Amino acid sequence: MEQRLAIAITSPQTGNIWQFLSRLGKAKGLLLPVFLLILWESLSRFGLVAPNLLPAPSTIVITIWKLGAAGELWQHISITLYRVFVGFLIGTFLATILGGLTGYSCLIHDLLDPLLQSLRNIPSLAWVPLFILWMGIHEPSKIALIAVGVFFPVYLNLMSGIHNVDRKLVEVGKIYRLNDWQLISRVFLPATLPAYIVGLRSGLGLGWMFVVAAELMGASQGLGFLLIDGQATGRPAITLASILLFAIFGKVTDSVIGFASHRLLHWQDVYASNH
């Protein structure tokens, strides 16, 4: 069995497939989505999937085009992007301050971290009635909910990254008589940056998830509102179009952070740099 597997892996046909995939570069990530879309379209065309439950991808694209041509879609997209962007900035700002303080200072960690860790386990929807009570159904409550979703992954990754800095590096910095600011900028910052960027990407992903819950709070615009409106009015194409747009914009914004991270971490000699 093992010999057959080895022969299959090293066969010329398999080698040609791997060479073809290697030549595609980053574009090979589109192969699986395109295959699934073709399969989905085929199943819909042959009537194997009920169109009132799962419309064909072409129907969803036409729906997006009609919404865009009517001018309605751009309002939903712009308000959702605004909410995610502002919530992400606020959540990241607060998480960076508190994560840095609790990571660097044992005293502040012992004072703040138990409370923050308990708040981290509260479900997202549990914040909704409280924020409505405090801030009403307008933009502040929606942005606050998104900021909560962004805050905890950034906070946790930054704090953990600081705690996991190699103690020998800190001791070397103290031997060279670096003050606290120099120690942070020359030792802690480079060592913590990879974990911090992971926290940013995780926080952004949760921000896109929380915006759906935020737009349940009396919103009349946004992709989350469009999604719920499609479900309430029995238009699955609208619902799936909203989900598709969430996936596209979530991927694009995550790619922006990923691109920036490659630039910021170009000095790292890691396994992924060989790929």
C-alpha contacts under 8 A as a table, 3 or more apart, distances in Angstrom:
res1	aa1	res2	aa2	distance
1	M	4	R	5.20
1	M	5	L	6.31
2	E	5	L	5.08
2	E	6	A	6.16
3	Q	6	A	5.08
3	Q	7	I	6.14
4	R	7	I	5.06
4	R	8	A	6.11
5	L	8	A	5.08
5	L	9	I	6.23
6	A	9	I	5.20
6	A	10	T	6.18
7	I	10	T	5.23
7	I	11	S	5.80
8	A	11	S	5.28
8	A	14	T	7.05
9	I	14	T	6.05
9	I	15	G	7.57
10	T	14	T	6.55
10	T	15	G	6.50
11	S	14	T	5.37
11	S	15	G	6.26
12	P	15	G	4.94
12	P	16	N	6.15
13	Q	16	N	5.17
13	Q	17	I	6.42
14	T	17	I	5.10
14	T	18	W	6.33
15	G	18	W	5.18
15	G	19	Q	6.19
16	N	19	Q	5.03
16	N	20	F	6.12
17	I	20	F	5.09
17	I	21	L	6.23
18	W	21	L	5.09
18	W	22	S	6.08
19	Q	22	S	5.01
19	Q	23	R	6.27
20	F	23	R	5.25
20	F	24	L	6.63
21	L	24	L	5.26
21	L	25	G	7.11
21	L	28	K	6.36
22	S	25	G	5.65
24	L	27	A	5.38
24	L	28	K	5.44
25	G	28	K	6.08
26	K	29	G	6.00
27	A	30	L	5.65
27	A	31	L	7.59
28	K	31	L	5.36
29	G	32	L	6.73
29	G	33	P	7.77
30	L	33	P	5.49
30	L	34	V	6.04
31	L	34	V	5.30
31	L	35	F	6.10
32	L	35	F	5.05
32	L	36	L	6.15
33	P	36	L	5.12
33	P	37	L	6.12
34	V	37	L	5.07
34	V	38	I	6.18
35	F	38	I	5.18
35	F	39	L	6.18
36	L	39	L	5.02
36	L	40	W	5.97
37	L	40	W	4.98
37	L	41	E	6.01
37	L	57	P	6.75
38	I	41	E	5.09
38	I	42	S	6.07
39	L	42	S	5.09
39	L	43	L	6.17
40	W	43	L	5.23
40	W	44	S	6.26
40	W	56	A	6.70
40	W	57	P	7.15
41	E	44	S	5.15
41	E	45	R	6.08
41	E	56	A	5.21
41	E	57	P	5.93
41	E	58	S	7.29
42	S	45	R	5.07
42	S	46	F	6.18
43	L	46	F	5.38
43	L	47	G	6.29
43	L	48	L	5.14
43	L	49	V	5.96
44	S	47	G	5.16
44	S	48	L	5.93
44	S	49	V	5.17
44	S	50	A	7.20
44	S	51	P	6.81
44	S	54	L	7.87
44	S	55	P	6.96
44	S	56	A	5.44
45	R	48	L	7.67
45	R	56	A	7.47
46	F	49	V	7.98
47	G	50	A	6.64
47	G	51	P	7.93
49	V	53	L	7.64
49	V	54	L	6.56
50	A	53	L	5.44
50	A	54	L	6.07
50	A	55	P	7.37
51	P	54	L	5.10
51	P	55	P	4.43
51	P	56	A	6.97
52	N	55	P	6.34
52	N	235	R	7.87
52	N	236	P	6.72
53	L	236	P	6.49
54	L	236	P	6.92
54	L	237	A	7.76
55	P	59	T	6.20
55	P	60	I	6.87
55	P	236	P	7.01
55	P	237	A	6.06
56	A	59	T	5.22
56	A	60	I	6.56
57	P	60	I	5.02
57	P	61	V	6.21
58	S	61	V	5.08
58	S	62	I	6.20
59	T	62	I	5.10
59	T	63	T	6.17
59	T	237	A	6.95
60	I	63	T	4.97
60	I	64	I	6.27
60	I	237	A	5.29
60	I	238	I	7.33
60	I	240	L	6.89
60	I	241	A	5.63
61	V	64	I	5.10
61	V	65	W	6.16
61	V	241	A	7.39
62	I	65	W	4.96
62	I	66	K	6.16
63	T	66	K	5.16
63	T	67	L	6.23
63	T	237	A	6.70
63	T	238	I	6.86
63	T	241	A	7.20
64	I	67	L	5.16
64	I	68	G	6.08
64	I	73	L	7.56
64	I	238	I	7.90
64	I	241	A	6.31
65	W	68	G	5.05
65	W	69	A	6.03
66	K	69	A	5.05
66	K	70	A	6.15
67	L	70	A	5.20
67	L	71	G	6.38
67	L	72	E	5.57
67	L	73	L	5.07
68	G	71	G	5.11
68	G	72	E	6.18
68	G	73	L	4.89
68	G	74	W	6.44
69	A	72	E	7.79
70	A	73	L	7.51
71	G	74	W	5.94
71	G	75	Q	7.22
72	E	75	Q	5.65
72	E	76	H	6.80
73	L	76	H	5.23
73	L	77	I	6.22
74	W	77	I	5.03
74	W	78	S	5.91
75	Q	78	S	5.27
75	Q	79	I	6.22
75	Q	221	Q	7.12
75	Q	222	G	7.25
76	H	79	I	5.56
76	H	80	T	6.27
76	H	221	Q	5.26
76	H	222	G	3.91
76	H	223	L	5.40
76	H	226	L	7.49
77	I	80	T	5.29
77	I	81	L	6.10
77	I	222	G	6.10
77	I	223	L	6.18
78	S	81	L	5.14
78	S	82	Y	6.09
78	S	222	G	7.67
79	I	82	Y	5.01
79	I	83	R	6.22
79	I	221	Q	6.96
79	I	222	G	5.67
80	T	83	R	5.15
80	T	84	V	6.19
80	T	211	V	7.37
80	T	222	G	5.01
80	T	223	L	6.27
80	T	224	G	7.90
81	L	84	V	5.20
81	L	85	F	5.93
82	Y	85	F	5.16
82	Y	86	V	6.09
83	R	86	V	5.43
83	R	87	G	5.90
83	R	139	E	7.92
83	R	142	K	7.28
83	R	143	I	5.67
83	R	146	I	7.62
83	R	211	V	7.37
84	V	87	G	5.16
84	V	88	F	5.80
84	V	143	I	7.35
84	V	146	I	6.67
84	V	207	G	6.17
84	V	208	W	6.63
84	V	211	V	6.68
85	F	88	F	5.11
85	F	89	L	6.23
86	V	89	L	5.16
86	V	90	I	6.25
86	V	143	I	6.77
87	G	90	I	5.24
87	G	91	G	5.96
87	G	143	I	4.89
87	G	144	A	6.48
87	G	145	L	7.73
87	G	146	I	5.09
87	G	147	A	4.33
87	G	150	V	7.43
87	G	207	G	7.41
88	F	91	G	5.22
88	F	92	T	5.85
88	F	146	I	7.01
88	F	147	A	5.75
88	F	150	V	5.92
88	F	203	G	7.62
88	F	204	L	6.59
88	F	207	G	6.65
89	L	92	T	5.22
89	L	93	F	5.99
89	L	147	A	7.71
90	I	93	F	5.19
90	I	94	L	6.32
90	I	147	A	5.89
91	G	94	L	5.42
91	G	95	A	5.98
91	G	146	I	7.72
91	G	147	A	4.19
91	G	148	V	6.25
91	G	149	G	7.63
91	G	150	V	5.23
91	G	151	F	4.43
92	T	95	A	5.04
92	T	96	T	5.88
92	T	147	A	7.71
92	T	150	V	6.58
92	T	151	F	5.84
92	T	154	V	6.48
92	T	200	L	7.43
93	F	96	T	5.29
93	F	97	I	6.46
94	L	97	I	5.31
94	L	98	L	6.19
94	L	151	F	6.99
95	A	98	L	5.27
95	A	99	G	5.46
95	A	151	F	5.17
95	A	152	F	6.95
95	A	154	V	5.81
95	A	155	Y	4.51
96	T	99	G	5.16
96	T	100	G	5.80
96	T	154	V	7.04
96	T	155	Y	6.29
96	T	158	L	7.12
97	I	100	G	5.32
97	I	101	L	6.22
98	L	101	L	5.08
98	L	102	T	6.00
98	L	155	Y	6.89
99	G	102	T	5.31
99	G	103	G	5.85
99	G	154	V	7.70
99	G	155	Y	4.63
99	G	156	L	6.80
99	G	158	L	5.51
99	G	159	M	4.75
100	G	103	G	5.16
100	G	104	Y	6.00
100	G	158	L	6.64
100	G	159	M	6.14
100	G	162	I	7.53
101	L	104	Y	5.34
101	L	105	S	5.78
101	L	108	I	6.55
101	L	109	H	7.32
102	T	105	S	5.43
102	T	106	C	6.66
102	T	107	L	7.83
102	T	108	I	5.25
102	T	109	H	4.05
102	T	110	D	7.82
102	T	112	L	7.17
102	T	113	D	6.90
102	T	159	M	6.34
103	G	106	C	7.20
103	G	109	H	6.60
103	G	158	L	7.37
103	G	159	M	4.36
103	G	160	S	6.90
103	G	161	G	7.90
103	G	162	I	5.33
103	G	163	H	5.84
104	Y	159	M	7.89
104	Y	162	I	6.66
104	Y	163	H	7.51
105	S	108	I	5.40
105	S	109	H	6.12
106	C	109	H	4.94
106	C	110	D	6.16
107	L	110	D	5.28
107	L	111	L	6.35
108	I	111	L	5.00
108	I	112	L	5.95
108	I	113	D	7.81
109	H	112	L	5.44
109	H	113	D	5.21
110	D	113	D	6.02
110	D	114	P	7.04
111	L	114	P	7.13
111	L	115	L	7.98
112	L	115	L	5.65
112	L	116	L	6.31
113	D	116	L	5.06
113	D	117	Q	5.90
114	P	117	Q	5.23
114	P	118	S	6.30
115	L	118	S	5.25
115	L	119	L	6.35
116	L	119	L	5.05
116	L	120	R	6.10
117	Q	120	R	5.00
117	Q	121	N	6.90
118	S	121	N	5.65
118	S	122	I	7.36
119	L	122	I	5.52
120	R	152	F	6.31
122	I	126	A	6.72
122	I	127	W	7.85
123	P	126	A	5.40
123	P	127	W	7.36
124	S	127	W	5.73
124	S	128	V	7.33
124	S	145	L	7.70
124	S	149	G	7.39
124	S	210	F	7.13
124	S	213	A	7.67
125	L	128	V	5.27
125	L	129	P	7.95
125	L	213	A	6.76
126	A	129	P	6.78
126	A	130	L	7.54
127	W	130	L	5.33
127	W	131	F	6.08
127	W	145	L	7.05
128	V	131	F	5.33
128	V	132	I	6.17
128	V	145	L	7.32
128	V	213	A	7.82
128	V	214	A	7.48
128	V	217	M	7.32
129	P	132	I	5.07
129	P	133	L	6.09
130	L	133	L	5.07
130	L	134	W	6.21
131	F	134	W	5.01
131	F	135	M	5.63
131	F	136	G	6.98
131	F	141	S	5.34
131	F	144	A	7.68
131	F	145	L	7.56
132	I	135	M	5.34
132	I	136	G	4.36
132	I	137	I	5.51
132	I	141	S	6.24
132	I	217	M	7.47
133	L	136	G	5.83
134	W	141	S	7.91
135	M	138	H	7.22
135	M	140	P	6.37
135	M	141	S	5.41
136	G	140	P	7.98
136	G	141	S	6.54
137	I	140	P	7.97
137	I	141	S	6.30
137	I	142	K	7.58
137	I	217	M	5.75
137	I	218	G	5.68
137	I	219	A	7.54
138	H	141	S	6.16
138	H	142	K	7.02
138	H	218	G	7.73
138	H	219	A	7.81
139	E	142	K	5.21
139	E	143	I	6.11
140	P	143	I	5.24
140	P	144	A	5.96
141	S	144	A	5.08
141	S	145	L	6.27
141	S	214	A	7.63
142	K	145	L	5.28
142	K	146	I	6.49
142	K	211	V	7.37
142	K	214	A	4.66
142	K	215	E	6.77
142	K	217	M	7.23
143	I	146	I	5.16
143	I	147	A	6.10
143	I	214	A	7.51
144	A	147	A	4.99
144	A	148	V	6.26
145	L	148	V	5.16
145	L	149	G	6.54
145	L	210	F	6.78
145	L	211	V	7.70
145	L	214	A	6.22
146	I	149	G	5.11
146	I	150	V	6.32
146	I	206	L	7.94
146	I	207	G	5.22
146	I	208	W	7.86
146	I	210	F	5.31
146	I	211	V	5.86
146	I	214	A	6.98
147	A	150	V	5.07
147	A	151	F	5.90
147	A	207	G	7.14
148	V	151	F	5.12
148	V	152	F	6.94
149	G	152	F	6.47
149	G	153	P	7.86
149	G	203	G	6.66
149	G	206	L	5.51
149	G	207	G	5.51
149	G	210	F	6.15
150	V	153	P	6.36
150	V	154	V	6.72
150	V	200	L	7.89
150	V	202	S	7.76
150	V	203	G	4.07
150	V	204	L	6.06
150	V	205	G	7.99
150	V	206	L	5.97
150	V	207	G	5.32
151	F	154	V	5.57
151	F	155	Y	5.98
151	F	203	G	6.64
152	F	155	Y	5.00
152	F	156	L	5.91
152	F	203	G	7.25
153	P	156	L	5.24
153	P	157	N	6.04
153	P	199	G	5.13
153	P	200	L	7.31
153	P	202	S	5.98
153	P	203	G	5.19
154	V	157	N	5.38
154	V	158	L	6.03
154	V	196	Y	6.57
154	V	198	V	7.89
154	V	199	G	4.15
154	V	200	L	5.50
154	V	202	S	7.36
154	V	203	G	5.87
155	Y	158	L	5.33
155	Y	159	M	6.06
155	Y	199	G	7.38
156	L	159	M	5.28
156	L	160	S	5.99
156	L	199	G	7.41
157	N	160	S	5.15
157	N	161	G	5.83
157	N	195	A	5.58
157	N	196	Y	5.70
157	N	198	V	7.14
157	N	199	G	5.11
158	L	161	G	5.00
158	L	162	I	6.26
158	L	192	T	6.84
158	L	195	A	6.23
158	L	196	Y	4.92
158	L	199	G	6.95
159	M	162	I	5.29
159	M	163	H	6.29
160	S	163	H	5.01
160	S	164	N	6.08
160	S	195	A	7.84
161	G	164	N	5.17
161	G	165	V	6.47
161	G	191	A	7.55
161	G	192	T	4.89
161	G	193	L	7.83
161	G	195	A	5.42
161	G	196	Y	7.00
162	I	165	V	5.44
162	I	188	F	6.52
162	I	191	A	7.71
162	I	192	T	5.66
165	V	169	L	7.61
165	V	170	V	7.88
165	V	188	F	6.79
165	V	191	A	6.13
165	V	192	T	6.98
166	D	169	L	5.52
166	D	170	V	6.93
167	R	170	V	5.17
167	R	171	E	6.27
168	K	171	E	5.01
168	K	172	V	6.13
169	L	172	V	5.12
169	L	173	G	6.27
169	L	187	V	6.84
170	V	173	G	5.06
170	V	174	K	6.32
170	V	183	L	7.36
170	V	187	V	6.76
171	E	174	K	5.04
171	E	175	I	6.16
172	V	175	I	4.99
172	V	176	Y	6.41
173	G	176	Y	5.20
173	G	177	R	6.45
173	G	178	L	5.63
173	G	183	L	6.32
173	G	187	V	7.28
174	K	177	R	4.76
174	K	178	L	5.54
174	K	179	N	7.72
174	K	183	L	7.79
175	I	178	L	7.63
178	L	181	W	7.84
178	L	182	Q	5.46
178	L	183	L	5.66
179	N	182	Q	5.28
179	N	183	L	5.98
180	D	183	L	5.02
180	D	184	I	6.19
181	W	184	I	5.13
181	W	185	S	6.17
182	Q	185	S	5.15
182	Q	186	R	5.75
182	Q	187	V	7.79
183	L	186	R	5.44
183	L	187	V	5.34
183	L	188	F	6.55
184	I	187	V	5.63
184	I	188	F	4.71
184	I	189	L	5.79
185	S	188	F	6.29
185	S	189	L	5.25
185	S	190	P	7.49
186	R	189	L	6.37
186	R	190	P	6.72
187	V	190	P	6.01
187	V	191	A	6.29
188	F	191	A	5.24
188	F	192	T	5.78
189	L	192	T	5.22
189	L	193	L	5.85
190	P	193	L	5.36
190	P	194	P	7.90
191	A	194	P	7.15
192	T	195	A	5.63
192	T	196	Y	6.17
193	L	196	Y	4.93
193	L	197	I	6.13
194	P	197	I	5.28
194	P	198	V	6.42
194	P	261	S	7.97
194	P	265	L	7.41
195	A	198	V	5.10
195	A	199	G	6.28
196	Y	199	G	4.98
196	Y	200	L	6.30
197	I	200	L	4.91
197	I	201	R	6.30
197	I	257	I	7.75
197	I	261	S	6.78
198	V	201	R	5.20
198	V	202	S	6.14
199	G	202	S	5.05
199	G	203	G	5.86
200	L	203	G	5.02
200	L	204	L	6.02
200	L	257	I	7.83
201	R	204	L	5.12
201	R	205	G	6.24
201	R	254	D	6.20
201	R	257	I	6.86
201	R	258	G	7.88
202	S	205	G	5.11
202	S	206	L	6.33
203	G	206	L	5.10
203	G	207	G	6.01
204	L	207	G	4.82
204	L	208	W	6.42
204	L	254	D	7.21
205	G	208	W	5.31
205	G	209	M	6.52
205	G	250	G	6.96
205	G	254	D	7.66
206	L	209	M	4.85
206	L	210	F	5.97
207	G	210	F	5.08
207	G	211	V	6.13
208	W	211	V	5.30
208	W	212	V	7.20
208	W	246	F	7.50
208	W	250	G	6.69
209	M	212	V	5.87
209	M	213	A	7.37
210	F	213	A	5.17
210	F	214	A	6.09
211	V	214	A	4.73
211	V	215	E	6.00
211	V	224	G	7.00
212	V	215	E	5.21
212	V	216	L	6.56
212	V	223	L	7.67
212	V	224	G	4.62
212	V	225	F	7.68
213	A	216	L	5.23
213	A	217	M	7.28
213	A	224	G	7.64
214	A	217	M	5.64
215	E	218	G	6.81
215	E	219	A	5.12
215	E	221	Q	7.84
215	E	222	G	6.80
215	E	224	G	5.43
215	E	225	F	5.79
216	L	219	A	6.13
216	L	224	G	7.12
216	L	225	F	6.66
219	A	222	G	7.31
219	A	225	F	6.32
220	S	225	F	6.36
221	Q	224	G	7.94
221	Q	225	F	5.77
221	Q	226	L	7.19
222	G	225	F	5.19
222	G	226	L	6.24
223	L	226	L	4.86
223	L	227	L	6.08
223	L	242	S	5.70
223	L	245	L	7.88
223	L	246	F	7.49
224	G	227	L	5.01
224	G	228	I	6.34
224	G	242	S	7.27
225	F	228	I	5.23
225	F	229	D	5.93
226	L	229	D	4.99
226	L	230	G	6.14
226	L	238	I	6.99
226	L	239	T	6.95
226	L	242	S	6.50
227	L	230	G	5.30
227	L	231	Q	6.53
227	L	238	I	6.51
227	L	239	T	4.42
227	L	240	L	7.52
227	L	241	A	7.94
227	L	242	S	5.37
227	L	243	I	7.22
228	I	231	Q	5.06
228	I	232	A	6.09
228	I	239	T	6.99
229	D	232	A	5.06
229	D	233	T	6.06
229	D	238	I	7.96
229	D	239	T	7.65
230	G	233	T	5.35
230	G	234	G	5.94
230	G	235	R	4.71
230	G	236	P	5.98
230	G	237	A	7.42
230	G	238	I	4.97
230	G	239	T	4.89
231	Q	234	G	5.24
231	Q	235	R	6.13
231	Q	236	P	6.41
231	Q	238	I	7.96
231	Q	239	T	6.20
232	A	235	R	7.79
235	R	238	I	5.62
235	R	239	T	6.80
236	P	239	T	4.98
236	P	240	L	6.07
237	A	240	L	5.20
237	A	241	A	5.91
238	I	241	A	5.02
238	I	242	S	6.24
239	T	242	S	5.22
239	T	243	I	6.39
240	L	243	I	4.95
240	L	244	L	6.06
241	A	244	L	5.06
241	A	245	L	6.19
242	S	245	L	5.12
242	S	246	F	6.16
243	I	246	F	5.04
243	I	247	A	6.28
244	L	247	A	5.09
244	L	248	I	6.24
245	L	248	I	5.01
245	L	249	F	6.06
246	F	249	F	5.43
246	F	250	G	5.79
247	A	250	G	5.15
247	A	251	K	6.03
248	I	251	K	5.23
248	I	252	V	6.18
249	F	252	V	5.00
249	F	253	T	6.10
250	G	253	T	5.38
250	G	254	D	6.09
251	K	254	D	5.08
251	K	255	S	6.01
252	V	255	S	5.06
252	V	256	V	6.41
253	T	256	V	5.13
253	T	257	I	6.75
254	D	257	I	5.31
254	D	258	G	6.15
255	S	258	G	4.75
255	S	259	F	5.92
256	V	259	F	5.17
256	V	260	A	6.26
257	I	260	A	5.05
257	I	261	S	6.04
258	G	261	S	5.04
258	G	262	H	6.41
259	F	262	H	5.30
259	F	263	R	6.64
260	A	263	R	5.17
260	A	264	L	6.18
261	S	264	L	4.97
261	S	265	L	5.79
262	H	265	L	5.24
262	H	266	H	5.66
263	R	266	H	5.36
264	L	267	W	7.88
265	L	268	Q	5.67
269	D	273	S	6.67
270	V	273	S	5.58
270	V	274	N	7.60
271	Y	274	N	5.78
271	Y	275	H	7.58
272	A	275	H	5.37
